Amino acid sequence: MDHGENHTESTTTAPVSIIIPAFNQLEYCQQCIASLRRATPEPHRLILVDNGSTDGVGAYFDTIENAIVVHAEKNLGFAAGVNLGLQQAQGHVVLLNSDTLLSPHWLSRLTHALLREKNIGMVGPVSNCAAGPQQLEELSLNALDEIDAFAEERAQEKRGEYRDVTRLIGFCLMIRDTTLEKVGLFDERFGIGNFEDDDYCTRVRQAGYRLVLAEDTFVFHYGGRTFSGMGLEGDAFDHLMQENRQRYMDKWQVHLPTPSTPAEKGKKLCKQARQRLAEGKTQEALALLQQAIRTAPQYLPAYLELSALLVQAGQTKLAYQLCLEAIKHDPYHEKACQRAEKLAQDLHKTDAFQEFLTSLRK
């Protein structure tokens, strides 16, 4: 709901500090910082944390003008990387994942929501890839102009609206300066990542501050790029999630219900996609299948259903590439191999496909 236009002045005159921690994924870091430079004319203090990258991210960070760059010798994990950045921060702080894309006015909208009332401790945006109330379903955005157009449309439709939540995800998180002073740094017991943001939200609420979702602010998030770059997908990611979930429960002496596995979420999204398709809503079905693949990269039925839609749309090459991506996860998946072989024949790439398959099965 819209809580009116009363605006509480900041307790600091320092520009907002924007902290971007990164481990590898150079291409996404470049996209993120390019979008930040383009969409953030407001004064800000940019703090880049190279969390032991090995693919050139550290050297790239060193080329960014007017940025404070912190280098760690090894990957310390999200919480410890953020803490290195927080030690260089002044004023209000934004934590930003390196696989996000920003649209004009994102920072001013978050700042406006944060400062509306003195007891708001943290603010987060809505996104195409988040969790809980921050997640916007059925979005298919493939280019920066589409992202900008959607962000502006959302801003006009939800102008000034915000609501209280109990949890905010750390992919883009704005923290009030006084909140940070009172609550302190992130808890590094959560290692590589997961649940350190849940833990911080709990600490902020216990300190008497509110968490607010800025309904008029959209930030695009690729999602999971750092984890996938470390090979933490599928069972490995689930194991990490379970370990940190247990750490959170042990720390706060609470019980959390067992969450759905990525495969279960992928299956549910595919079912929703089939329903949309039956209703003639092809674009919504496409978006749901794309979301299923992002959510559960190893749930291969999503690849097959999406490839079938692409073939119907005349995008045979794209459908073929999608099948190849599925086969990388399981080179012996019968249906994926059969579909890819048929598409390879249509594209006159039978020999190339057989070489690809043979190389994976060695």
Order of alpha helices (4+ residues) and beta strands (2+ residues): beta-alpha-beta-alpha-beta-alpha-beta-beta-alpha-beta-alpha-beta-beta-alpha-alpha-beta-beta-alpha-alpha-alpha-alpha-alpha-alpha-alpha-alpha
